């Protein structure tokens, strides 16, 4: 396992809730009058983790000046998930399979925000290419506000091959593209992998050609594109909402 820094209340709180055994050390700002920090420290003690008091300057040095909110943890990060984990995730999810695929997203804040969306709308994983894209680092984990501990990030060496594998396993690969059919009219139910590119650049040619369908988000204002994390949230919500309506429309049995 590699050791990472967890920075901020949300990231540390999520690790305490879901993976406390991998927290190596916990540092809390000394003299801070913050009810959430006290609750977090009490929770850590209940789990057998002793918080170490450090002044703000020490925490600033530890995090390189990042906004730490008075708490930092050294954490044994589990090994990253790989392409070989996808078949099991697809099988376990069945008809509820929902994946978010990011093509060429290099901003860790965007990755973190996409992880929050994935957690909120029930995606089984976020898939990213190994090259020319950001992976899960401390900045992305902090931006994820705890979702990095609940949604796996799967790094693949060949994105087109990974998409082809998903299709072979019955997952519809939907590319978000402004030239595609309208999201308002598209059928986005069933096992789905949403594929989004970086803002401005969009999907790369090979990635676009690997998609079963291209679907665009109709925009009513003057802006021509959305931030990738905003677009991801809309797409994932659309699938979740469509599935909910389908279930609600089914006649009662009995």
C-alpha positions in Angstrom: 0.0 0.0 0.0 1.1 3.6 -0.7 0.7 6.2 2.0 -1.3 9.3 1.2 -2.4 12.4 3.1 -6.1 12.8 3.7 -6.8 16.5 4.0 -9.9 18.1 5.4 -12.9 17.1 7.5 -14.9 15.2 4.8 -12.0 13.1 3.6 -10.8 12.1 7.1 -14.4 11.5 8.3 -15.1 9.2 5.4 -11.9 7.2 6.2 -12.9 6.9 9.8 -16.4 5.6 8.7 -15.3 3.2 6.0 -11.6 2.3 6.4 -10.4 3.4 9.9 -7.9 0.5 10.0 -5.8 2.1 7.3 -5.4 5.4 9.1 -1.8 5.5 10.3 -1.7 8.8 12.2 -4.3 11.6 12.8 -3.3 15.3 13.3 -5.8 17.8 14.6 -5.2 21.6 15.0 -4.4 22.5 18.6 -6.6 25.1 20.2 -9.2 25.0 17.5 -12.7 25.7 18.7 -14.6 23.7 16.2 -17.4 21.3 17.2 -16.9 19.1 14.1 -13.2 18.7 14.9 -14.1 17.7 18.4 -16.6 15.1 17.1 -14.1 13.8 14.7 -11.5 13.4 17.4 -13.9 11.7 19.7 -14.9 9.3 16.9 -11.2 8.5 16.3 -10.6 7.8 19.9 -13.6 5.4 20.0 -11.9 3.6 17.1 -8.6 3.3 18.9 -6.9 6.1 17.0 -5.2 8.8 19.0 -5.3 12.3 17.6 -2.1 14.2 17.7 -2.3 18.0 18.3 -0.4 20.2 15.9 -0.5 24.0 15.5 -1.9 25.5 12.3 1.6 26.3 10.9 2.7 22.7 11.3 -0.4 21.5 9.4 0.2 24.1 6.7 3.7 22.8 6.2 2.5 19.2 6.2 -0.1 19.9 3.4 1.9 22.4 1.4 -0.6 25.2 2.2 -3.7 23.3 1.2 -7.0 24.2 3.0 -6.9 21.5 5.6 -9.8 22.7 8.0 -7.6 21.7 10.9 -7.3 18.0 10.3 -4.9 15.8 8.4 -4.4 12.0 8.4 -1.7 9.8 7.1 -3.5 6.9 5.4 -2.4 3.6 3.9 -4.2 3.9 0.5 -5.5 0.5 -0.8 -4.0 -0.6 -4.1 -5.8 1.0 -7.1 -8.5 -1.1 -8.8 -7.6 -2.3 -12.2 -9.3 -3.3 -15.5 -9.4 -6.9 -14.2 -11.9 -5.8 -11.5 -14.5 -4.6 -14.1 -16.1 -8.0 -15.0 -16.9 -8.7 -11.3 -18.4 -5.2 -10.9 -20.6 -5.6 -13.9 -21.7 -9.0 -12.9 -22.6 -7.9 -9.3 -24.5 -4.8 -10.6 -26.5 -6.6 -13.2 -29.3 -4.4 -14.7 -28.3 -1.7 -12.2 -24.8 -1.3 -13.7 -23.8 2.4 -13.9 -20.3 3.6 -14.6 -18.8 7.0 -15.2 -15.9 7.0 -17.7 -13.7 10.1 -17.9 -11.6 10.6 -21.1 -8.7 13.0 -20.7 -9.8 14.8 -17.5 -6.6 16.2 -16.0 -7.9 18.4 -13.2 -8.0 16.6 -9.8 -10.8 18.9 -8.6 -12.9 17.8 -11.5 -12.2 14.1 -10.7 -13.1 14.7 -7.1 -16.4 16.4 -8.0 -17.2 13.5 -10.4 -16.6 11.0 -7.6 -19.1 12.9 -5.5 -21.6 12.6 -8.4 -20.9 8.9 -8.8 -21.5 8.3 -5.1 -24.7 10.4 -5.1 -26.3 8.6 -8.1 -25.2 5.1 -7.3 -22.4 4.5 -9.9 -20.3 1.4 -9.2 -17.0 2.9 -10.3 -15.3 5.8 -12.1 -13.0 4.6 -14.9 -10.0 6.7 -16.1 -7.2 6.0 -18.6 -3.7 5.6 -17.2 -2.1 8.1 -19.6 -3.0 11.8 -20.2 -5.5 11.9 -17.3 -5.5 12.6 -13.6 -5.6 9.7 -11.1 -6.8 9.6 -7.6 -4.4 11.8 -5.6 -4.7 13.8 -2.3 -6.3 16.8 -4.1 -8.9 14.7 -5.9 -9.7 12.8 -2.6 -10.2 16.1 -0.8 -12.4 17.5 -3.5 -14.4 14.2 -3.4 -15.5 15.0 0.2 -15.4 11.3 1.2 -16.6 9.8 -2.0 -13.1 8.5 -2.8 -13.6 6.0 0.0 -17.0 4.8 -1.4 -16.5 4.8 -5.2 -13.6 2.9 -6.7 -11.5 4.6 -9.3 -10.4 2.1 -12.0 -7.4 2.9 -14.1 -7.2 1.2 -17.5 -4.3 1.1 -19.9 -6.5 1.1 -23.0 -9.8 3.0 -22.7 -11.2 1.8 -26.0 -10.5 -1.8 -25.1 -12.2 -1.3 -21.7 -15.3 0.2 -23.4 -15.4 -2.7 -25.8 -15.3 -5.1 -22.8 -18.2 -3.3 -21.1 -20.2 -3.6 -24.3 -19.5 -7.3 -24.6 -20.9 -7.7 -21.0 -24.2 -6.0 -21.9 -23.4 -2.4 -20.8 -24.6 0.4 -23.1 -21.7 2.9 -23.6 -23.2 6.4 -24.0 -20.9 9.3 -25.0 -21.8 12.8 -23.9 -21.3 14.9 -27.0 -23.0 18.2 -28.0 -23.7 16.7 -31.5 -25.6 13.7 -30.2 -29.3 13.1 -29.8 -31.1 15.1 -27.1 -30.9 13.9 -23.6 -34.5 15.0 -23.2 -35.6 12.2 -25.7 -32.9 9.6 -25.3 -33.4 6.2 -23.6 -30.7 6.2 -21.0 -32.0 3.3 -18.8 -30.5 -0.2 -18.5 -26.9 -1.0 -17.7 -25.1 2.1 -18.7 -21.5 3.6 -18.9 -21.5 7.3 -19.4 -18.4 8.6 -21.1 -17.4 12.3 -20.8 -14.4 14.2 -22.1 -12.7 17.3 -20.7 -14.4 20.6 -21.0 -13.6 22.2 -24.3 -11.8 19.2 -25.8 -14.6 16.7 -25.4 -14.3 13.1 -26.4 -11.2 11.9 -28.3 -12.0 10.4 -31.7 -11.3 6.8 -30.8 -13.3 7.1 -27.6 -16.2 8.7 -29.5 -16.1 5.8 -32.1 -16.2 3.3 -29.2 -19.6 4.6 -27.9 -22.9 2.9 -28.8 -24.6 6.3 -28.9 -23.8 9.9 -28.5 -26.1 12.0 -26.4 -26.1 15.8 -26.0 -27.3 18.0 -23.1 -29.6 20.7 -24.5 -28.5 24.1 -23.2 -30.8 27.1 -23.1 -28.4 29.9 -22.3 -25.4 31.6 -23.9 -22.8 29.1 -22.6 -21.6 26.5 -25.1 -20.4 23.8 -22.7 -20.5 22.7 -19.1 -17.8 21.7 -16.7 -17.3 18.0 -16.9 -18.4 17.4 -13.3 -21.6 19.3 -13.9 -22.3 17.4 -17.1 -21.5 14.1 -15.3 -24.0 14.9 -12.6 -26.7 15.6 -15.2 -26.0 12.4 -17.1 -25.9 10.2 -14.1 -29.0 11.8 -12.7 -30.8 11.2 -16.0 -30.2 7.4 -15.8 -31.2 7.3 -12.1 -34.4 9.2 -12.8 -35.3 7.1 -15.8 -34.9 3.9 -13.8 -37.0 5.3 -11.0 -39.8 6.2 -13.3 -39.7 2.8 -14.9 -39.9 1.0 -11.5 -42.8 3.4 -10.4 -44.7 2.6 -13.6 -44.6 -1.2 -13.1 -47.9 -2.6 -12.0 -48.2 -4.0 -8.5 -48.1 -7.7 -8.2 -50.6 -9.5 -6.1 
